[in-house]
């Protein structure tokens, strides 16, 4: 493994999952990315719940065919929206992820170029994974007709709580699903309205309440910052408070939760993501008071992990490292992260090195 200045070590076999490892969900589709996975240990296996982004095959460079989920007579079905670029000068096609109305695009997404679902991958050693042949969870037409993105997994008791971004023309909301075996799933519906994403749920109650980080995106005053919320039942959230805002260079564009927090001997450890104003995504870390998660004991002042290798700087959307899950084993944190929005990688760092990296 390659040792970096923060003490983090990339797996020598990175990327550990690529599009070549994933079968399309249906004929005529191609997999454009497998990335941004929730992570859990289940029995004797490592489980990755991967975001798999698919597009419709086409040989016409002027034509884009966009998959969406539609409700036909009470049943969810695929529909294909065809757009010929030359016939829509009002649209911007520069971002590989979206079609927007004009180049000043953040507020005017017309379509997503891919449709994402959630797919399970399994491993005994945490490095060599086998991806299920079929989707684990498909989006529905009601709340996520444009896809399911960026799942996080929090285990509480025997139940795994999976929150993810539910995308539709109404915006990017956060929904919740539970499972006990990664075979059958129970939908709990939306838990945060658009636009609110990057939700990371703490794995136990603190002072009688559940906590989570979330990231609303204000359209007027304010910036895309991390907030804290509390809940009694993991479905109804309130008591919001601002936690951490954008600042400086590498965190100057947006900041959001990454992996669900883990408890260590020194407090809650949260691996988060931040992006600069050019959409270059890096990872950092917080150390929080164990009884008061709104109190920051120490924080990254420089990136814990930043896009540097070819598989991180080049891809479907280059210059991105983005985590949705970690595994803490003994004194080592395994960080599973999406690279360039098209592959899954893993890096390790000891708790000792994380503590040395953080500053008060």
C-alpha positions in Angstrom: 0.0 0.0 0.0 1.0 3.6 -0.8 1.6 5.7 2.4 0.5 9.3 2.1 1.5 12.2 4.3 -1.6 11.9 6.6 -0.7 8.3 7.3 -3.5 7.0 5.1 -2.6 4.0 2.9 -4.5 3.2 -0.4 -5.1 -0.4 -1.1 -2.6 -1.7 -3.7 -5.5 -3.4 -5.6 -7.5 -0.2 -6.0 -9.9 0.2 -7.6 -11.5 -2.8 -5.9 -14.7 -2.6 -8.0 -15.2 -1.1 -11.4 -17.9 -1.2 -14.1 -16.4 -4.4 -15.5 -17.5 -6.1 -12.3 -21.1 -5.2 -12.6 -23.7 -6.7 -14.9 -26.3 -4.2 -16.4 -29.7 -4.5 -14.8 -31.4 -5.0 -18.2 -30.7 -5.5 -21.9 -29.8 -2.2 -23.7 -28.3 -0.6 -20.6 -24.6 0.0 -19.8 -23.1 0.5 -16.4 -21.4 3.9 -16.2 -20.3 3.8 -12.6 -20.2 1.7 -9.4 -19.3 4.0 -6.5 -20.4 5.7 -3.2 -21.2 2.6 -1.3 -22.7 2.0 2.2 -20.7 -0.4 4.2 -21.6 -3.0 6.9 -20.3 -6.2 8.4 -23.0 -9.0 8.3 -22.1 -12.3 9.8 -18.7 -13.2 8.4 -18.9 -10.9 5.3 -18.2 -7.4 4.4 -21.2 -5.9 2.6 -21.0 -3.0 0.2 -24.3 -1.5 -0.9 -23.2 0.1 -4.1 -24.6 2.9 -6.1 -24.8 1.6 -9.7 -25.4 4.2 -12.4 -26.6 3.0 -15.7 -27.3 4.7 -19.1 -29.1 3.6 -22.2 -26.9 2.5 -25.1 -26.8 4.6 -28.2 -24.4 4.9 -31.2 -25.7 8.3 -32.2 -23.4 11.0 -30.7 -26.1 13.7 -31.1 -28.7 11.6 -29.3 -29.0 11.1 -25.5 -31.4 8.4 -24.2 -32.2 8.9 -20.6 -33.8 6.2 -18.4 -36.4 7.1 -15.8 -38.9 5.2 -13.7 -42.5 5.9 -14.5 -45.9 4.8 -13.0 -48.0 3.0 -15.5 -51.4 1.9 -14.2 -50.0 1.6 -10.7 -46.9 -0.4 -11.7 -43.3 1.0 -11.9 -41.7 0.6 -15.3 -38.8 2.0 -17.3 -39.3 4.8 -19.7 -36.7 6.2 -22.1 -36.5 10.0 -22.8 -34.7 10.8 -26.0 -33.0 14.2 -26.5 -31.2 15.3 -29.6 -28.5 17.7 -28.6 -28.7 19.8 -31.8 -32.4 20.5 -31.3 -31.9 21.9 -27.8 -29.4 24.9 -27.8 -30.9 26.0 -24.5 -29.5 22.9 -22.7 -26.0 22.5 -21.4 -24.4 19.1 -21.7 -20.9 19.9 -20.3 -21.4 18.1 -17.0 -21.3 14.3 -17.6 -23.8 13.8 -14.7 -26.6 16.2 -15.7 -28.4 18.1 -18.4 -29.1 21.7 -17.3 -30.9 24.7 -18.6 -28.0 27.0 -19.4 -24.5 26.9 -18.0 -25.1 28.5 -14.7 -26.6 25.2 -13.8 -27.0 24.4 -10.1 -30.6 25.5 -9.9 -31.9 24.2 -13.2 -31.2 20.5 -13.7 -33.5 19.2 -16.5 -32.4 15.5 -16.4 -29.8 13.2 -14.9 -27.8 11.3 -17.6 -27.9 8.1 -15.6 -30.3 6.2 -13.4 -28.9 4.7 -10.2 -30.0 1.7 -8.2 -28.5 -0.1 -5.2 -26.6 -3.3 -5.6 -25.0 -5.6 -3.0 -21.3 -6.7 -3.2 -19.9 -9.3 -0.7 -16.4 -10.2 0.5 -14.7 -12.3 3.1 -11.5 -10.2 3.2 -12.8 -6.7 2.6 -10.8 -6.3 -0.7 -12.1 -9.0 -3.2 -15.8 -8.5 -3.7 -18.4 -10.3 -5.8 -21.3 -8.2 -7.0 -24.8 -9.6 -7.1 -26.0 -10.2 -10.6 -29.3 -8.3 -10.0 -30.1 -5.0 -8.2 -30.8 -5.3 -4.5 -33.1 -2.3 -4.4 -34.6 -0.5 -7.5 -36.0 3.0 -7.4 -39.7 3.6 -7.4 -41.7 6.1 -9.5 -43.2 8.0 -6.6 -40.2 9.4 -4.9 -37.1 8.4 -6.8 -37.9 8.2 -10.5 -34.5 9.7 -11.3 -32.7 7.2 -9.1 -31.3 6.1 -5.7 -27.9 7.5 -4.7 -25.2 7.4 -2.1 -26.5 5.0 0.6 -25.2 5.0 4.1 -25.7 2.0 6.5 -26.1 2.3 10.3 -26.5 -0.8 12.4 -28.6 -0.4 15.5 -29.3 -3.7 17.3 -30.0 -6.3 14.7 -31.4 -3.8 12.2 -29.4 -2.1 9.4 -30.8 1.4 8.6 -30.1 2.4 5.1 -30.6 6.1 4.2 -30.0 7.3 0.7 -30.7 10.2 -1.7 -34.0 9.8 -3.5 -33.9 11.9 -6.7 -36.8 13.1 -8.7 -37.8 16.2 -10.6 -39.0 17.5 -7.2 -35.4 17.5 -5.9 -32.9 15.4 -3.9 -34.5 14.2 -0.7 -33.4 11.6 1.8 -35.3 8.3 2.3 -34.9 5.4 4.7 -35.0 1.6 4.2 -34.3 -1.1 6.8 -33.1 -4.7 6.5 -31.9 -7.5 8.8 -30.3 -9.7 6.1 -29.6 -7.7 2.9 -32.2 -9.8 1.2 -35.5 -8.3 2.2 -36.0 -4.6 2.7 -38.7 -2.4 4.3 -39.2 1.1 3.0 -39.9 3.8 5.6 -40.3 6.7 3.2 -38.8 10.2 3.1 -37.1 11.4 6.3 -35.7 14.7 4.9 -37.3 16.9 2.2 -35.5 18.4 -0.8 -32.8 19.5 -1.0 -31.3 17.6 1.9 -28.7 14.8 1.6 -25.5 13.4 3.0 -27.4 12.2 6.0 -25.2 10.1 8.4 -26.9 8.5 11.4 -25.1 7.8 14.7 -25.3 4.1 15.7 -26.7 4.7 19.2 -28.8 7.1 21.2 -26.9 10.0 23.0 -28.7 11.4 25.9 -31.9 9.6 25.0 -32.0 10.8 21.4 -30.7 9.6 18.0 -28.5 12.1 16.1 -27.6 12.5 12.5 -25.7 14.9 10.3 -27.5 16.3 7.3 -26.8 18.8 4.5 -29.6 21.2 3.4 -28.8 23.3 0.4 -30.2 26.8 0.7 -31.1 28.7 -2.5 -30.9 32.2 -1.0 -29.1 33.0 2.2 -26.6 30.5 3.4 -24.3 27.8 1.9 -24.2 24.0 1.7 -23.2 23.2 5.3 -23.4 20.4 7.8 -26.3 20.5 10.3 -27.2 18.2 13.2 -30.7 16.9 13.8 -32.3 14.7 16.6 -35.0 12.0 16.6 -36.7 9.6 18.9 -37.6 7.0 16.2 -35.1 7.5 13.3 -38.0 8.7 11.1 -39.1 12.0 12.5 -36.3 14.5 12.8 -36.1 17.9 14.4 -34.1 20.1 16.9 -31.9 21.2 14.0 -28.7 23.1 14.7 -25.9 24.3 12.5 -22.8 22.2 12.9 -20.0 23.3 10.4 -19.9 25.6 7.4 -17.8 26.0 4.3 -14.4 27.7 4.8 -11.0 28.1 3.2 -9.9 26.5 0.0 -10.5 22.7 -0.1 -13.8 23.1 1.9 -14.9 26.3 0.2 -17.6 25.0 -2.1 -19.6 22.6 0.0 -19.2 20.3 3.0 -21.2 17.2 4.1 -21.3 14.1 6.1 -19.6 11.0 4.8 -19.6 7.7 6.7 -21.8 7.1 9.7 -19.8 8.1 12.9 -18.0 5.5 14.9 -17.3 5.6 18.6 -13.6 5.5 19.6 -11.9 5.8 23.0 -11.4 9.5 22.4 -14.9 10.3 21.1 -17.0 10.1 17.9 -15.0 9.9 14.7 -16.7 11.2 11.6 -15.1 11.0 8.2 -16.7 13.7 6.0 -16.3 15.1 2.5 -15.8 18.6 1.3 -15.5 20.2 -2.2 -13.8 23.4 -3.4 -15.5 25.8 -5.7 -14.2 23.8 -8.7 -16.0 20.6 -7.5 -12.8 18.8 -6.4 -13.8 16.5 -3.6 -11.6 15.5 -0.6 -12.1 13.7 2.7 -11.5 15.0 6.2 -12.3 14.0 9.8 -13.9 15.3 12.9 -13.4 14.1 16.5 -16.5 14.8 18.6 -17.3 14.8 22.3 -18.8 11.4 23.1 -21.7 12.8 25.0 -22.2 16.0 23.1 -21.9 15.4 19.4 -22.2 19.1 18.6 -18.9 19.8 20.3 -15.8 19.4 18.0 -12.7 18.3 19.8 -10.4 18.2 16.8 -10.7 18.6 13.0 -8.8 18.2 9.7 -7.2 21.4 8.6 -5.8 19.7 5.5 -7.4 16.8 3.6 -7.2 13.4 5.0 -7.5 12.0 1.5 -7.5 13.9 -1.8 -7.8 12.9 -5.4 -4.2 12.2 -6.6 -4.1 8.9 -8.4 -5.2 8.4 -12.0 -8.3 6.5 -10.9 -9.3 9.4 -8.7 -8.5 12.3 -11.0 -9.9 10.7 -14.2 -13.2 9.0 -14.8 -16.9 9.7 -15.2 -16.5 12.9 -13.0 -12.8 13.3 -12.2 -11.2 14.8 -9.2 -13.5 13.1 -6.6 -13.0 11.0 -3.5 -16.2 10.5 -1.7 -17.1 8.1 1.2 -20.4 6.7 2.5 -19.0 4.1 4.8 -16.1 2.8 7.0 -15.3 -0.2 9.1 -13.4 0.1 12.3 -11.4 -3.0 13.1 -9.3 -3.0 16.2 -7.2 0.2 15.8 -7.6 0.6 12.0 -10.3 2.4 10.0 -11.1 1.0 6.5 -12.5 3.8 4.4 -14.4 2.7 1.3 -14.8 5.5 -1.2 -16.0 6.3 -4.6 -13.3 7.5 -7.0 -14.2 9.8 -10.0 -17.8 8.7 -9.8 -17.1 5.4 -11.5 -15.2 3.0 -9.2 -14.9 1.9 -5.6 -11.6 2.0 -3.7 -10.4 1.4 -0.2 -7.9 3.0 2.0 -6.8 2.3 5.6 -5.5 4.5 8.4 -4.8 3.8 12.0 -6.6 5.7 14.8 -3.2 6.9 16.0 -2.5 8.5 12.6 -6.0 10.0 12.4 -5.5 11.6 15.9 -2.1 12.9 14.8 -3.7 14.4 11.6 -6.4 16.2 13.5 -5.9 19.7 15.0 -7.8 21.3 17.9 
